[in-house]
């Protein structure tokens, strides 16, 4: 009788272990997004289309219905609400920008015990402003960071802090330094149609750009690999003067472009003016060699015909 009870107990335990193993194998990957903004939502769509569970933080409750409409589970950006979600998520994507008080997500994490928090992967959406001004010269991921703007300095501090956190919990961290972001709803075509486009001329000024769909495909590729922690520049193949984008969009739309304005004569906000204080060309070789990325939009010219169709 004792033998039978012992064997039955072993069978129940074995069945329980087997069931737990099956549940682990069949559990959906879970992406948690800190600050699901424009770029992060495009990444979320990739995950949702692949059958992942996706949740995202909000600070204003008015934002929650919009997240739900996209299939993203809204999570209040408070320690109590996030504690369980963070421990359950297999992947984290940090899109919220740092402030003068530091990185808001790391500040929140400091209020929680680290032991149950074990994401497999952390992605941090940073900016190419961490490189500072290079007088129009090329930079790559091995170029030392040397930001001249306060927001660039905050980004460097956030990158360093996230790397320390990832090392502490044993997670892979991929840092994505984004060039100027454009895509549906945010582009030269939209600016022309809204009457907000300006052709501001500053000699030798060039900007690197990246389409939001190329951000999404690159981050998605990185988060679905076992690639070790590293940094990636996300920029297209064709840095160019900002006025050229407006001129070519206007030509394709068969409308008159706005008049040229010298940078010195342009009435720009302090934020807008600050973008012209740095000039650099951003290399993207690493996303091609290590992630096998083929850009969908190698230059803004490749995106213009599609944007003209969708924005009108």
N, C-alpha and C positions, 0 to 999 in steps of 0.2 A: 504493500500500500504506500509506504514511504517512497519507494522507488518510483511508483507511478506518479505521485504528487510532485516529486523532484523533476521527473521528465516533463510533466505538464508545465511546470514553472519555467523550465528551460525553453520549451516550445513557445510559451507566451512571450518570454523575453526575446527569443530569436525573432518571433513575428513582429514584436515591437521595434526591434532594431532594423529589421528589413523594411518595415513601413516608414520609419524615420529616414532611412537611406533613400527610399523611393521619393519621399516628399522633398528631400534635399535636392535630388537630381532633377525633379520636375518643377521646382520652384522657379518662378519667373525672375529674371534679373530685374533689379529695382534701381532706377535712376532717381536720385534726389537732387533737385536744382535749387541752389541758393541764389535767388534773384532771377526768375525766368523772364528775361527781357527779350529783345528782338532776336539776337543771335541764338540765345539759349532755347527759344521756342522752336527754331528751325532744327536744332539738334534733338529736341524732345520729339519732334515729329518722326525723325529717323528711328528713335527707340520705340515709339508707339507702333509704328508700321511693322517693326520686327517682333511685336508681341510683348514688349517689356512693360513693366509697371513704371509709371512716371509720377512723381510728386514734385511740387514746387512751393516755395515759400511766398507769403504775402505779408505786408505790414498794414495795408489798408484793406478792410474787409470788402470794400467795393470791388476789389480785384479778383476775389475768389470765384464769382460766377464766370468770368472770362477764362480763367484757368480750367474750370470744369468743362466749359464748352469745347476746349481743345483736347480734352481727355486727360488733363493733368490734375491730379489730386491736390487740392489746395491745403497748405499747412501754415498755420499762424507762426510768424517768426518770433516765437517765444520759447524759452527753455523747456517748459512743461510740455508744450505741444510737439516740439521737435525731438525730444529725447528718444522716444520710441522709434520715430521715423528714421533717425540717423543710425540707430543701431541695426535697423532692419535693412537699410539700403546697401546694395552691393557696390554701387557706383555713385560718386558725388560729382556734381559740376558746379563750380563756384563762378558766378557771373556778376555778383554784386560788387560794385567798385569800393575801394577803401576810402575812408574819410580822414579828417584831421584826427579823429579818435582811433584810427587804425582800421583793420579789416573787420567789418561788422560780424561776419560769420565766425571768425576766430575769436572775437570778443565773446560771442555767445557760447562757443565751445568751451571757453575757459571756465564757464559756470557749471559744466557737466563732468562727471567722471569719465575718464578715457577708456577704462577697461572694457565696457561692452561695445565700444565704437570700433568696428573693424571693417571699413570699406575696403574692397579689393583695389579700387582705383579712384583717384581724385584728379579732376581736370580743373585747371585754373585759367580763366580767360583774362589775360593781361593785355598790354598794349606795347606797340613799338616805340612809344615815347620814353621807354626806359633807356633807350640808347642815347637820347639827347641829340644835339646838333652835330652833324658831320660835314657840313658845308657841301651837301650834294653828293658825298661819297657813298659807296656801298657799305652795308653792314650785314653781318650774319649772326647766328646764334653764339658764336665764339667771341664776338665783339664785346668788350667790357661795357657794362652799363654805366652811363654817366648822364643822368637826366638833368636838364636845366630848369624844367618846370616843376612846380610843387606837386602836381598830380602824377608826374613821372616818378618823383622820389617816393611818393606813397605807394606806387606800384612795385617799385624795387623792394621796399620794406615788406609788402604783402607777399611777394614771391618768396623772399627769404623765410618769412614766418611759416608759410604753407609748406615749404620744403622741410623745415624743422619738425613741423607737426607730422608730416607724412613719414619721416624717418622714425619718429617716436612710436608710431603705431604700426609701422611696417607695411605701408601702402605705397603703390606706385603713384607718382605724381607726374602729370604731363602739364607743362606750362605752355600756353598758346599766346604768343604775342601778336595781336591783331593790328593790321594796318587799317586805313580808313574804310569803314564798313558801308557797303551800299547793297541795294536789292529792292524788291517790290516795296513801293511806298516811300523809299528813301533813295533818291537818285536824281540825276540831272534832268531827266525827262519830267519827273514830278515837279521839280523846281521851276522848270520853264512853264509848265501848264498852270502852276499856281502863281506865276508872276513874281517869283522870289529869286530867280537865278541871277547871278552877278558874275561878270568876267573881270576879276581882280588880277591885275598884272604886277607881279614882283619878279624881276629878272632872275633867271636861274633857279627859281623855285619849282620843285617837283614833289609830288606826293605819291606814295604807294597806296594801293587800294586792294580790297578783297570782297568778292561777292558773298553774300550770306550763305548761299548754297554751297560754296566751296569751303566756308567755315564748317558748315554742318557735316559735309562728307569727310573732312579731315579729322574732326574731333570724333566722329562716329568710328572711323577706321582705327584711331588710336585707342579708344576705349574698349574696343572688341579684340585687341591684341594683348599679348603678355609682355609688350615692350617695356623695358625698365624706365625708371624716371629720367626724363629729359625735357628739353625746351624746343619748341618749334615756332618759327616765324610763319605767319599766315598772311601772305601778300601775293598778288598776281605777278605776271611776268613783265608788266609794262608800266613802270612809274612814269608819270607825265605831269606837265603843268596843269593846274586845275581849270584854267580857262579853256584848254583844249577839249575837255570833256563837254563843257557847255556848248562850244562851237560846233562840235561834231554831232551832238544830239540835236541841236537846232537845224543843222543842215539836213539830217535824215528826216526831221519832222517838217521840213520845207517851211520854216518860219525864220524871221529875222532874229539873230542873237542879240542879247543886250549889249549896249555899248561897253567898250573897255574902260576900266577905271584903274588908275595907278594906285598901288597899295597905299602910298602916302596920302592919297585923297579919299580913300574909302573910309566911310564912317562905320567902323567895325566895333563890336562889343569887345571887352577885354578878353573873353574866352575865344571868340573868333580870331582876334588878332594874334593870340598866343600860338595858334596852329602854324602861323607863318614865321614864327621865331626859330623853328627848327627845320632843317632840310636834310634828308637822307634817302637813299635808295635801298630797299629791303630785299635781301636775297631769300629765296624760298626753296633752295636745293634740298634741304633736309627732309621736307615732307614728301618729296619725290623719291629720294634715295632710300629712306628708312620706312616710309609708309606706302610707297608705290602710288602716290596720288597723281592723277592726271586732272589738271584743273578743267572744270567745265567752262569757266570764263577766264582764259589766260590774259585777257585785257578787257577794259571797259567797252571797247568796240564790239567784242563778241556778245555782250549783254544788251547793247542798245536796241537792236531790232525787236527782241522779245519784250523789253521794257516799254517800248513805244506801243506795242500791241496791248499790253496788259494795263498800262496806266491811263490810256484814253477812255 
